[in-house]
């Protein structure tokens, strides 16, 4: 008889899957508690032959930590996950993402950020 997996176990197992990076860029999500906002800075990138995100101007691999500062191309914000999703996906002429799994990931992260904004807990992007 199989034991049912907990929701945490399911999420942990799904986190082990391979993901493809969005060639239209990536987002750094953070909270602006002073103004009560969820914010998402968008950065452009290119994807090299190894599937790594690289600076589109230099071709250098973009490191997760310790890399030189990059300038965001746009910043999106909202007081709720729904508002930032509408601002990003419905009110933007050229939406800076091209993959549905990336959009789904952002929606999940915006919900987590909203919960942290409301509860006062620290938000750390997954």
C-alpha positions as protocol buffer text, in pm:
chain_id: "A"
residue {
  index: 1
  type: UNK
  ca { x: 0 y: 0 z: 0 }
}
residue {
  index: 2
  type: UNK
  ca { x: 140 y: 339 z: -103 }
}
residue {
  index: 3
  type: UNK
  ca { x: 166 y: 617 z: 149 }
}
residue {
  index: 4
  type: UNK
  ca { x: 20 y: 945 z: 30 }
}
residue {
  index: 5
  type: UNK
  ca { x: 275 y: 1219 z: -18 }
}
residue {
  index: 6
  type: UNK
  ca { x: 237 y: 1540 z: 181 }
}
residue {
  index: 7
  type: UNK
  ca { x: 191 y: 1865 z: -9 }
}
residue {
  index: 8
  type: UNK
  ca { x: 546 y: 1963 z: 89 }
}
residue {
  index: 9
  type: UNK
  ca { x: 680 y: 1633 z: -45 }
}
residue {
  index: 10
  type: UNK
  ca { x: 494 y: 1687 z: -373 }
}
residue {
  index: 11
  type: UNK
  ca { x: 637 y: 2040 z: -410 }
}
residue {
  index: 12
  type: UNK
  ca { x: 987 y: 1924 z: -317 }
}
residue {
  index: 13
  type: UNK
  ca { x: 971 y: 1645 z: -575 }
}
residue {
  index: 14
  type: UNK
  ca { x: 844 y: 1881 z: -846 }
}
residue {
  index: 15
  type: UNK
  ca { x: 1127 y: 2124 z: -767 }
}
residue {
  index: 16
  type: UNK
  ca { x: 1376 y: 1860 z: -886 }
}
residue {
  index: 17
  type: UNK
  ca { x: 1252 y: 1872 z: -1247 }
}
residue {
  index: 18
  type: UNK
  ca { x: 1453 y: 2029 z: -1526 }
}
residue {
  index: 19
  type: UNK
  ca { x: 1338 y: 2374 z: -1628 }
}
residue {
  index: 20
  type: UNK
  ca { x: 1409 y: 2579 z: -1936 }
}
residue {
  index: 21
  type: UNK
  ca { x: 1501 y: 2945 z: -1896 }
}
residue {
  index: 22
  type: UNK
  ca { x: 1283 y: 3204 z: -2065 }
}
residue {
  index: 23
  type: UNK
  ca { x: 1474 y: 3371 z: -2350 }
}
residue {
  index: 24
  type: UNK
  ca { x: 1276 y: 3691 z: -2284 }
}
residue {
  index: 25
  type: UNK
  ca { x: 1441 y: 3738 z: -1947 }
}
residue {
  index: 26
  type: UNK
  ca { x: 1397 y: 3687 z: -1577 }
}
residue {
  index: 27
  type: UNK
  ca { x: 1243 y: 3868 z: -1279 }
}
residue {
  index: 28
  type: UNK
  ca { x: 1371 y: 3953 z: -934 }
}
residue {
  index: 29
  type: UNK
  ca { x: 1073 y: 3975 z: -698 }
}
residue {
  index: 30
  type: UNK
  ca { x: 1082 y: 4168 z: -371 }
}
residue {
  index: 31
  type: UNK
  ca { x: 858 y: 4353 z: -129 }
}
residue {
  index: 32
  type: UNK
  ca { x: 841 y: 4729 z: -79 }
}
residue {
  index: 33
  type: UNK
  ca { x: 690 y: 4721 z: 268 }
}
residue {
  index: 34
  type: UNK
  ca { x: 697 y: 5101 z: 307 }
}
residue {
  index: 35
  type: UNK
  ca { x: 454 y: 5140 z: 16 }
}
residue {
  index: 36
  type: UNK
  ca { x: 281 y: 4803 z: 63 }
}
residue {
  index: 37
  type: UNK
  ca { x: 386 y: 4672 z: -279 }
}
residue {
  index: 38
  type: UNK
  ca { x: 499 y: 4352 z: -443 }
}
residue {
  index: 39
  type: UNK
  ca { x: 766 y: 4449 z: -698 }
}
residue {
  index: 40
  type: UNK
  ca { x: 925 y: 4260 z: -985 }
}
residue {
  index: 41
  type: UNK
  ca { x: 1228 y: 4390 z: -1172 }
}
residue {
  index: 42
  type: UNK
  ca { x: 1266 y: 4247 z: -1523 }
}
residue {
  index: 43
  type: UNK
  ca { x: 1610 y: 4177 z: -1670 }
}
residue {
  index: 44
  type: UNK
  ca { x: 1688 y: 4070 z: -2024 }
}
residue {
  index: 45
  type: UNK
  ca { x: 1907 y: 3771 z: -2101 }
}
residue {
  index: 46
  type: UNK
  ca { x: 2000 y: 3539 z: -2381 }
}
residue {
  index: 47
  type: UNK
  ca { x: 2033 y: 3161 z: -2350 }
}
residue {
  index: 48
  type: UNK
  ca { x: 2362 y: 2999 z: -2457 }
}
residue {
  index: 49
  type: UNK
  ca { x: 2419 y: 2652 z: -2605 }
}
residue {
  index: 50
  type: UNK
  ca { x: 2444 y: 2502 z: -2255 }
}
residue {
  index: 51
  type: UNK
  ca { x: 2104 y: 2647 z: -2159 }
}
residue {
  index: 52
  type: UNK
  ca { x: 2256 y: 2910 z: -1927 }
}
residue {
  index: 53
  type: UNK
  ca { x: 2136 y: 3269 z: -1901 }
}
residue {
  index: 54
  type: UNK
  ca { x: 2394 y: 3509 z: -2042 }
}
residue {
  index: 55
  type: UNK
  ca { x: 2419 y: 3885 z: -2069 }
}
residue {
  index: 56
  type: UNK
  ca { x: 2280 y: 3968 z: -2415 }
}
residue {
  index: 57
  type: UNK
  ca { x: 2547 y: 4237 z: -2466 }
}
residue {
  index: 58
  type: UNK
  ca { x: 2859 y: 4053 z: -2346 }
}
residue {
  index: 59
  type: UNK
  ca { x: 2767 y: 3684 z: -2366 }
}
residue {
  index: 60
  type: UNK
  ca { x: 2892 y: 3638 z: -2008 }
}
residue {
  index: 61
  type: UNK
  ca { x: 2705 y: 3387 z: -1790 }
}
residue {
  index: 62
  type: UNK
  ca { x: 2480 y: 3563 z: -1539 }
}
residue {
  index: 63
  type: UNK
  ca { x: 2572 y: 3429 z: -1195 }
}
residue {
  index: 64
  type: UNK
  ca { x: 2300 y: 3385 z: -933 }
}
residue {
  index: 65
  type: UNK
  ca { x: 2519 y: 3548 z: -667 }
}
residue {
  index: 66
  type: UNK
  ca { x: 2816 y: 3779 z: -676 }
}
residue {
  index: 67
  type: UNK
  ca { x: 2772 y: 3896 z: -1034 }
}
residue {
  index: 68
  type: UNK
  ca { x: 2814 y: 4257 z: -1132 }
}
residue {
  index: 69
  type: UNK
  ca { x: 2498 y: 4468 z: -1097 }
}
residue {
  index: 70
  type: UNK
  ca { x: 2264 y: 4477 z: -1396 }
}
residue {
  index: 71
  type: UNK
  ca { x: 2001 y: 4737 z: -1475 }
}
residue {
  index: 72
  type: UNK
  ca { x: 1638 y: 4628 z: -1478 }
}
residue {
  index: 73
  type: UNK
  ca { x: 1457 y: 4696 z: -1805 }
}
residue {
  index: 74
  type: UNK
  ca { x: 1122 y: 4746 z: -1631 }
}
residue {
  index: 75
  type: UNK
  ca { x: 973 y: 4731 z: -1283 }
}
residue {
  index: 76
  type: UNK
  ca { x: 623 y: 4602 z: -1222 }
}
residue {
  index: 77
  type: UNK
  ca { x: 434 y: 4645 z: -896 }
}
residue {
  index: 78
  type: UNK
  ca { x: 101 y: 4582 z: -731 }
}
residue {
  index: 79
  type: UNK
  ca { x: -59 y: 4568 z: -390 }
}
residue {
  index: 80
  type: UNK
  ca { x: -180 y: 4213 z: -452 }
}
residue {
  index: 81
  type: UNK
  ca { x: -71 y: 3917 z: -664 }
}
residue {
  index: 82
  type: UNK
  ca { x: -369 y: 3978 z: -890 }
}
residue {
  index: 83
  type: UNK
  ca { x: -283 y: 4345 z: -940 }
}
residue {
  index: 84
  type: UNK
  ca { x: 81 y: 4282 z: -1032 }
}
residue {
  index: 85
  type: UNK
  ca { x: -25 y: 4001 z: -1270 }
}
residue {
  index: 86
  type: UNK
  ca { x: -273 y: 4235 z: -1442 }
}
residue {
  index: 87
  type: UNK
  ca { x: -7 y: 4509 z: -1463 }
}
residue {
  index: 88
  type: UNK
  ca { x: 245 y: 4267 z: -1611 }
}
residue {
  index: 89
  type: UNK
  ca { x: 27 y: 4053 z: -1838 }
}
residue {
  index: 90
  type: UNK
  ca { x: -266 y: 4276 z: -1936 }
}
residue {
  index: 91
  type: UNK
  ca { x: -146 y: 4637 z: -1921 }
}
residue {
  index: 92
  type: UNK
  ca { x: 189 y: 4586 z: -2090 }
}
residue {
  index: 93
  type: UNK
  ca { x: 211 y: 4608 z: -2469 }
}
residue {
  index: 94
  type: UNK
  ca { x: 523 y: 4393 z: -2505 }
}
residue {
  index: 95
  type: UNK
  ca { x: 497 y: 4130 z: -2232 }
}
residue {
  index: 96
  type: UNK
  ca { x: 854 y: 4044 z: -2121 }
}
residue {
  index: 97
  type: UNK
  ca { x: 805 y: 3670 z: -2096 }
}
residue {
  index: 98
  type: UNK
  ca { x: 745 y: 3403 z: -2355 }
}
residue {
  index: 99
  type: UNK
  ca { x: 680 y: 3078 z: -2169 }
}
residue {
  index: 100
  type: UNK
  ca { x: 360 y: 2968 z: -1996 }
}
residue {
  index: 101
  type: UNK
  ca { x: 552 y: 2783 z: -1724 }
}
residue {
  index: 102
  type: UNK
  ca { x: 736 y: 3108 z: -1649 }
}
residue {
  index: 103
  type: UNK
  ca { x: 403 y: 3294 z: -1620 }
}
residue {
  index: 104
  type: UNK
  ca { x: 271 y: 3020 z: -1386 }
}
residue {
  index: 105
  type: UNK
  ca { x: 587 y: 3043 z: -1174 }
}
residue {
  index: 106
  type: UNK
  ca { x: 547 y: 3420 z: -1145 }
}
residue {
  index: 107
  type: UNK
  ca { x: 185 y: 3381 z: -1036 }
}
residue {
  index: 108
  type: UNK
  ca { x: 289 y: 3137 z: -763 }
}
residue {
  index: 109
  type: UNK
  ca { x: 568 y: 3367 z: -647 }
}
residue {
  index: 110
  type: UNK
  ca { x: 342 y: 3672 z: -647 }
}
residue {
  index: 111
  type: UNK
  ca { x: 95 y: 3483 z: -424 }
}
residue {
  index: 112
  type: UNK
  ca { x: 375 y: 3387 z: -185 }
}
residue {
  index: 113
  type: UNK
  ca { x: 494 y: 3748 z: -183 }
}
residue {
  index: 114
  type: UNK
  ca { x: 141 y: 3874 z: -112 }
}
residue {
  index: 115
  type: UNK
  ca { x: 105 y: 3636 z: 183 }
}
residue {
  index: 116
  type: UNK
  ca { x: 440 y: 3756 z: 323 }
}
residue {
  index: 117
  type: UNK
  ca { x: 341 y: 4119 z: 271 }
}
residue {
  index: 118
  type: UNK
  ca { x: 19 y: 4061 z: 469 }
}
residue {
  index: 119
  type: UNK
  ca { x: 173 y: 3847 z: 744 }
}
residue {
  index: 120
  type: UNK
  ca { x: 497 y: 4041 z: 791 }
}
residue {
  index: 121
  type: UNK
  ca { x: 703 y: 3729 z: 718 }
}
residue {
  index: 122
  type: UNK
  ca { x: 1023 y: 3759 z: 515 }
}
residue {
  index: 123
  type: UNK
  ca { x: 983 y: 3692 z: 144 }
}
residue {
  index: 124
  type: UNK
  ca { x: 1259 y: 3501 z: -33 }
}
residue {
  index: 125
  type: UNK
  ca { x: 1207 y: 3424 z: -401 }
}
residue {
  index: 126
  type: UNK
  ca { x: 1216 y: 3054 z: -485 }
}
